[in-house]
Amino acid sequence: MLNSHFGEFPKLHEAFKQHFLIGAAVNPMTLDTQRELLTHHFNSVTAENEMKFERLHPSEDQYTFDDANRLVEFAKANGMGVRGHTLVWHNQTPQWVFEDRNGSAVDRETLLARMKSHIETVVTRYKGSIYAWDVVNEAVSDKSGELLRTSKWLDIAGEDFIAKAFEYAHAADPGAQLFYNDYNESVPEKREKIYTLVKSLKEKGVPIHGIGLQAHWNLEHPTIDDIREAIERYASLGMKLHITELDVSVFRHDDRRTDLAAPNDEMLERQAERYKQFFQLFKEYSDHIKSVTFWGAADDYTWLDNFPVNGRKNWPFLFDTEHKPKQSYWDVLDVARS
Ligand code: GLA
């Protein structure tokens, strides 16, 4: 039904083939419902949830790889790359990882042994199929004056849980590029913390190759100047950069409306303008930026539906709910051609 018109539209990944990969986060449902769109425009996929700790390793002796395998097979069958997401995170990690049989906290050695075993198993399984892994996700704090966020990883293992995760991942697949990934990555105060963390890892000789900028952005924030500053600062560490979770909410931060059935013209124009500026920047820095992944593919499915405002739909992508190109798509394509 949705598919007949796809051939008419230039493929995004071909338009940017000199610059970077074009990726989308997918899940078992969208692998079916967005199949045509995905295979037409994208040459990289990421599991929205299916490679997270709780999904792959729900209890100590049990691994569940079916959904992740299906994604990797889909990518192979369609000549796409896979970005792995994510090995160590404070969220979506099961309780058992941090507790003994009586429910008390495990000691540092036990936790690191569990981390190692998880990373070895997962990274080895997909060795050669995954070009980059988000090894550690969101370890930096948003709180003023605090470098690392409080988490069980930090509480139990201490701050070198981060270095250990990279070492274990590198040992399991020396060919995979290893990333530190975070949000609010363009906010100056957090940017400096991410910079400080990655710089210290690099100085210790930790095998880290890149920084993932999640890029959950909106019509106003962050400013182009702040994004440029973040790209330059991270690139100055000699890191590769990936845009890992790009979406552009059509709501300004203080806009809490829940009555819109569709985005209005003003939103769509502003969104197109923003996307154009972002891709101009990505292209300008394409010596550093090697992959640009959207956190979804089209407006029929986005994690921003009902978040952070319940009962509110969002329309954050280049393609609408019927997978038709929006003005944002045409403006991004113009950037590739200019
Ligand atoms: C973070 C995580 C993603 C995802 C989003 C929300 O950005 O890195 O895996 O959970 O939140 O969908």
Boltz pocket constraint, residues with backbone or C-beta under 6 A from the ligand:
constraints:
  - pocket:
      binder: B
      contacts: [[A, 47], [A, 48], [A, 85], [A, 137], [A, 183], [A, 214], [A, 245], [A, 303]]
      max_distance: 6.0
